[in-house]
Amino acid sequence: MLSRKFNIIILLVCVLFVSAIKSSSNLGSSPNANPTILNLIVDSNKINSYSSECGSSFEDSCNNIVDAVKYFHEYNSKPENINSTLVLKLADGTYPGKVNYIHSGLGLNITISTYTSNSNDVIIDGSDIQNYLIDFDNKGDNPPSSKTYLKVSNVAFVNFFSLDYDILHSDTVYGKMETQYIFERCKFLNSTNLRFSGYGESKDVNSISFERSIFENVTFRENSFFSRNYTTSFTLTKFNSVSFDDSFIVEEIDSKKTIFECAFNQVSFGIKTQKLYFIEAKDISIESSTFNQIIGPKSSTPACLLKISNNVNIATITLNSFNNFDGVLVESNKSSISFISNEFSNSNNKPIIKSLNSNVIYELNTFKYSGNSNDDQLIDCTGSSISFTSNNNGSEIFEKNPICKDCFITFGSKTVCSKKTTTTTTSSTSSSITTTGETTHTSTTGDDDHPNGSVDSKYVSYQLLAIILIIISLLNIKIH
């Protein structure tokens, strides 16, 4: 009798153990962890009739983006579809901004591309826009752990003239929300008031990127690119005949800028604000890019191509070409900067370098200038260390008559200025040198109760407790 009871208890233990494992597996594979994908087709050339559902086929396409997003919200509100992804396929045509916008709470995952693969004939026209074209804010009901993701591919944005409305606006300042916005192979053309504005929590979780895109014949308003608490990156992107009311990049707290293999041709800045800096940043990397004819405002104070102040890392500027810029090449303030393998040229003017309490290295660069026969003061240095090492040619124009206030300036083994006091040397900052490659921030998709699809321990613990109690009972039976 005791043996039979023992076998039954052992069987019960096994059943409960398997049940506990299965429960944990089910929790890990909840609908939130495996969202569905809703593909919707939008065609601005059609006027279809529908109550809410649309876009399941080309014949039943949604008439505009507003209708498609409205239906997606209904679909996404169902428990089995929570955290679904919306994929919008836009048929060739022109989409008026007045009825083709996205206004949503945070936490959505949306991809927009062309119905015809790699089409160049999808155009969003902003001439009649009456609000932000794309607006994500924290007024929605999405859980605070949801990531906001938007990717737009192969779409042209034209005729944006309004002073009041941005192409993209995002506000996460009151909640710790991860956001990622991508514009890939997009064109921004013939517009006078472009802006992408955003307020994030941290550059580590909030980002906007432009990849293989083109800006041409456009004017940017002030603070035009997500300058607060964001990582903003430009990759293989071209700026042709564009102007900025103030600066291209404006210095902000907790922001990071990355420019990789980009081209800037005939770009003017400071048009309205008389801002003297084309790029003003704390955390930046510029690599393999070309800057041709960057034109600053007319002022008694020379304009500056690049200003880096109080930077958190060593700013690395490498493999770039800077051509035909009149004014200050670089101004550094409490910074560490490395210029490596760049080319600087301007046959009609001389470059100026300003440095305040900084460490600046010029290595393997080429300087193509007309010379310094008038002994112009091309270096303005205070409390800094500037070194020219293994440059190909032209660096000798900086040797003559520098303004040197408590500085250490060297050209190879030749010392031009010696510091009166000892300050931080390059070696003391070498440990903070970072690579210039892109950083990928891996995001989590779990909710607050189950981050990354983790299992709530309470569900498993109750069953394991039952197993332990049965084992204790079994031991008592054996003893008696």
Helices and strands as residue ranges (DSSP letters): H 2-28, E 37-42, H 65-76, G 79-81, E 85-90, E 93-96, G 97-99, E 102-105, E 109-114, E 122-125, E 134-137, E 148-153, E 156-158, E 168-171, E 179-184, E 187-199, E 206-211, E 214-225, E 231-235, E 238-244, E 256-260, E 263-268, E 277-281, E 284-287, E 290-295, E 304-309, E 315-318, E 321-323, E 328-333, E 336-340, E 343-346, E 352-356, E 359-363, E 366-369, E 379-382, E 385-389, G 395-398, E 403-405, E 408-411, E 414-417, H 426-429, G 430-432, G 451-453, H 457-479
